[in-house]
Amino acid sequence: MVRNASLFSQLLEQVPRNVFASLVREHGGELHAKGFTCWGQFIAMLFCQVALTDSLREICNGMSCCLGKLVHLGVQRGPSKSNLSYANAHRPAQMYEDLFWAMLERFRAYGQLGARIHKFRFKNKLFSFDSTTISLCLTLFPWAQFRRAKGGVKAHVLLDHDDYMPAFVDLTEAHVHDSRVLRKLRLNAGSIVAMDRAYNDYAQFGRWTDEGVTFVTRMKSNADYRVIERLPLPKHRNIRDDVLITLNGTQAREKCPHTLRRVVVWDEANEREIVLLTNHLEFGATTIADIYKERWQIELFFKTLKQTLKIKSFVGTSENALRIQIWTALIALLLLKWLHHLSKAGWSLKTLASLLRLNLFTYRDLRDWIDDPFHTPPELPLPQQLQMAFS
């Protein structure tokens, strides 16, 4: 007899069904539903992400050809294109957003997502904030107009560097400026956030300084400032300048009247100077430079999301369907990060996702498979006829 369900079924065991059911009731996900459940919709969209299917037809045909293997997933048969299309257009995307945050909190509570790669001496929470633009065809997505002949949406992400997973996500139309989303962040005192120069907002910098939040960002080339003190430079480092400044512009000084710090770092790889602006006056200049360098992790996060999962092309054209696909992509990434943390094979996350895609309905123990995916599975024991003792 088969002792294990499929790898896809074992992966779905990490989705708390009681939490999912409560979210369905809370958002009225199955109101007036006729047979096609929210769980079936979620499985279909997660299959879209893990299997990298290109259309509703591929999702439905791919699941329908699995015969009895769908029973292990909690559904009796594959969905139809019309049912899945209607569900993506009308069932609330907020339900999948809440599911992602509930699952992320659960994984973090048990420490199942790994740890920070770059170790710092400070114990402060480190975040990086950035956005990525997903281009869309304006003819198919008229609600997402970006430019005259181009559409798009933006995913604004605050990345927690303790496990390199989001602490905040906001999906907006592409024309929304990055600094507008910056005001939605709620950070605790002592937090450190690294950003690119697109997020230069002196009013926000002033509020963060009052609240005890540290920021490290690129300084604008046309910023008007006055040097009030020069700090000693570390020896044999790539620090070229380290000064305390105040902003000179009338409006800038009113918005941020605090003493700031300007650090000039030499980038040897690209042979250029990087000018950093921060409100932390005590860290060494090398630490400030390393904090900004760590911001590269959010670029790797976006790269992994776009190259490993299905968020560059969409199976629905409505805003709700697009949001559902992006949130299920984040859920799939969360599950892949969990598998990557458990695996002892030493492979990359991209390789893990690729091999999992080819073995979704393979009947093997998931923990054994992620450690040695190329190992020949054990032969199934032959059924034995029990001997009955008749008197």
C-alpha positions, 0 to 999 in steps of 0.5 A, a space after each residue: 500500500 502507498 504509505 505517503 501522499 503526494 508531495 503537493 498534498 504534504 506541502 498543503 498540510 502546512 496550510 492551517 485548515 481551521 484558519 482557512 475555514 475561519 477566513 472563508 467565513 469572515 470574508 464570506 468567500 463561499 456566499 452563494 457558492 455552488 459546488 466550487 469551494 474556496 479551498 478548491 480555488 486556493 489549491 488551483 491557484 497554488 498549483 498555478 504558482 508551483 507548476 508555473 502554468 500559463 493559463 486557466 486551461 493549463 491549470 484545469 487540465 493539469 489538475 484534471 489529469 491527476 485522476 484520484 490524486 486530487 482526493 489527497 488534496 481535499 477536492 474530488 475533481 479539477 475545476 472548470 475554467 469558468 468556475 475558476 475565472 469567476 471565483 478569481 474575479 469575485 471572491 475577496 482577495 483580502 482572504 488570501 492576504 490574511 491567510 499569508 500573514 497568518 501562515 507567516 506568523 505561524 512559521 516565524 513563531 516556530 523559527 522555520 524560515 532560517 536566519 539572517 545571513 549577515 551578522 551585525 553586532 547590534 540587536 536592532 530589527 533591520 528592515 529594507 524597503 523598496 518596490 518592484 513594478 509589474 508591467 501589464 498590457 493596458 488593453 487587457 488591464 485598463 484599470 492599471 493605467 501607468 503611462 499613455 500606452 503602458 499599464 502596471 502595478 507596484 508591490 511595495 515591500 518592507 523586508 524583515 532581515 531576520 528571515 528575509 520575508 515581508 513585514 509589510 506589503 502594499 499593492 498599488 497602481 504603478 503611478 503611485 509614488 514610492 514616498 506616499 506608501 512610506 507614510 503607511 509604515 509603522 515601525 517600533 522605536 529602535 528599528 533600522 530601515 534601509 532605502 534607496 533615494 526614491 524614498 527621500 521624504 524629509 518630513 518622514 525622516 523628521 518623524 522617524 527621528 522623533 520616534 527613535 527609528 533609524 533610517 539609512 538611505 542614498 542622499 539626493 545629489 542636489 540636497 542643500 546642507 551645512 557641515 557642522 562637524 567632521 568625524 574621524 575616518 576608519 583606517 584601511 576602509 572604503 569610507 571617504 567622508 563622514 560628517 554631521 550636517 543640518 539641512 539648509 533648505 527652508 522647507 527641508 529644515 522645517 520638516 527635519 530640523 535634526 542633526 543628520 549624518 552624511 557618509 561617503 562610501 567608495 564602491 570598488 566594484 562599480 568605481 563610484 562614490 555612494 553618498 549615504 544619509 542617516 540619522 544614526 550618529 553613534 554607529 561606525 561609518 563602516 556599519 552604516 555602509 554595511 547596513 545599506 549594502 544589506 539592502 541588496 537582499 530585497 532586490 534578491 527577494 524581488 528577483 526570486 519572486 519573479 523568476 521562481 513564481 507566476 507574477 509576470 503574467 496573469 490568468 485573470 484580467 480583473 484587479 481582484 484576480 491579479 491580487 489573488 495571484 500575487 498573494 498566492 505567489 507569496 504563500 507559495 514562496 513562504 512554503 518554498 522558504 520553509 522547505 529550503 530551510 529544512 533541506 540538507 541537500 545544499 541546493 538553491 531555492 530556484 533549484 528546489 522550486 524547479 525539482 518540486 515542479 517536476 515531482 508535485 504528484 510523486 508519492 514520497 515522504 517530503 522530508 526525505 525527498 528534500 534531503 535527497 531528491 535523486 534517491 531511488 524510492 524504496 520498493 513498496 511491500 507486497 500485500 500479505 494475506 493474513 492467516 485466519 485461525 479457524 477452530 
